[in-house]
Structure formats: structure tokens, C-alpha cells
């Protein structure tokens, strides 16, 4: 039985590895589109290793967005940017994510302000009622 030269064997191994990565990515896309986000994440990070391809990083970032893990999603798109292939797309994803998180922060801040105003108003109303009751009792 003949064996392949070392260089050919290395190339075959690389081809098989790329094929397995593509299969894993396709399966993870299927999981993510079915809202099975934890399963998609597990497929994208075998053994806890982060994806090495732009497509894998992008899909994992999108999974994190769906899980409201915005900081992790942003970091993944920054990593994908470093690979250099789809700069405009990843820069746009980061910009949209940053805009969205600013809006969410503003909404939460507004909600807290309204809640605080309502609590203070309720407290003042209770204090006023209590003072009226005390003054009525002393008369």
C-alpha cells in the first residue's frame, strides 16, 4: 500500500479540515435559523475554540446578538475585521450594533428616570397624607 508524500498528506488534511468547518458552519446556520442558539454556538466553538473563519466569527456574533450578548458580538466582529475580507460589512455590523446599544441604554435610562420620579412622587404623597392625618388628630 503506497502512502502519499508528506506534503500531499498535509494538503489532504487541510482540505478535509476546511470541509468539516464548512459542514459545521452549515449546521450551525441551520440551528441558528431555528432559534437553537446554544446548539449553534456549541457547533461553532468545538472544544471551546473560537472560529477562525470570517463566516464562523460572523455567525457566532449574530448568535450573540440574538442572545443579547452585545459586547461579545462586537468583539467577534472586530476579530473578523482583522481577517480583512469583508471590511465594509463588519464595520457596518459594528456601527448598527453600537447605535442599537445606545438606543437601548437611552430607553433604560429614561425608564429608570420615570420610575424614580414615580417613586419620589408616591413617597411625597404618602408623607403628605401622613402629615394631614397627624394634624387632624392633634386638632
Secondary structure in CASP SS format (residue, H / E / C, confidence):
PFRMAT SS
TARGET T0000
AUTHOR 0000-0000-0000
METHOD secondary structure of the structure
MODEL  1
X C 1.00
X C 1.00
X C 1.00
X C 1.00
X C 1.00
X H 1.00
X H 1.00
X H 1.00
X H 1.00
X H 1.00
X H 1.00
X H 1.00
X H 1.00
X H 1.00
X H 1.00
X H 1.00
X H 1.00
X H 1.00
X H 1.00
X H 1.00
X H 1.00
X H 1.00
X H 1.00
X H 1.00
X H 1.00
X H 1.00
X H 1.00
X H 1.00
X H 1.00
X H 1.00
X H 1.00
X H 1.00
X H 1.00
X C 1.00
X C 1.00
X C 1.00
X H 1.00
X H 1.00
X H 1.00
X H 1.00
X H 1.00
X H 1.00
X H 1.00
X H 1.00
X C 1.00
X H 1.00
X H 1.00
X H 1.00
X C 1.00
X C 1.00
X C 1.00
X C 1.00
X C 1.00
X H 1.00
X H 1.00
X H 1.00
X H 1.00
X H 1.00
X H 1.00
X H 1.00
X H 1.00
X H 1.00
X H 1.00
X H 1.00
X H 1.00
X H 1.00
X C 1.00
X C 1.00
X C 1.00
X H 1.00
X H 1.00
X H 1.00
X H 1.00
X H 1.00
X H 1.00
X H 1.00
X H 1.00
X H 1.00
X H 1.00
X H 1.00
X H 1.00
X H 1.00
X H 1.00
X C 1.00
X C 1.00
X C 1.00
X H 1.00
X H 1.00
X H 1.00
X H 1.00
X H 1.00
X H 1.00
X H 1.00
X H 1.00
X H 1.00
X H 1.00
X H 1.00
X H 1.00
X H 1.00
X H 1.00
X H 1.00
X H 1.00
X H 1.00
X H 1.00
X H 1.00
X H 1.00
X H 1.00
X H 1.00
X H 1.00
X H 1.00
X H 1.00
X H 1.00
X H 1.00
X H 1.00
X H 1.00
X H 1.00
X H 1.00
X H 1.00
X H 1.00
X H 1.00
X H 1.00
X H 1.00
X H 1.00
X H 1.00
X H 1.00
X H 1.00
X H 1.00
X H 1.00
X H 1.00
X H 1.00
X H 1.00
X H 1.00
X H 1.00
X H 1.00
X H 1.00
X H 1.00
X H 1.00
X H 1.00
X C 1.00
END
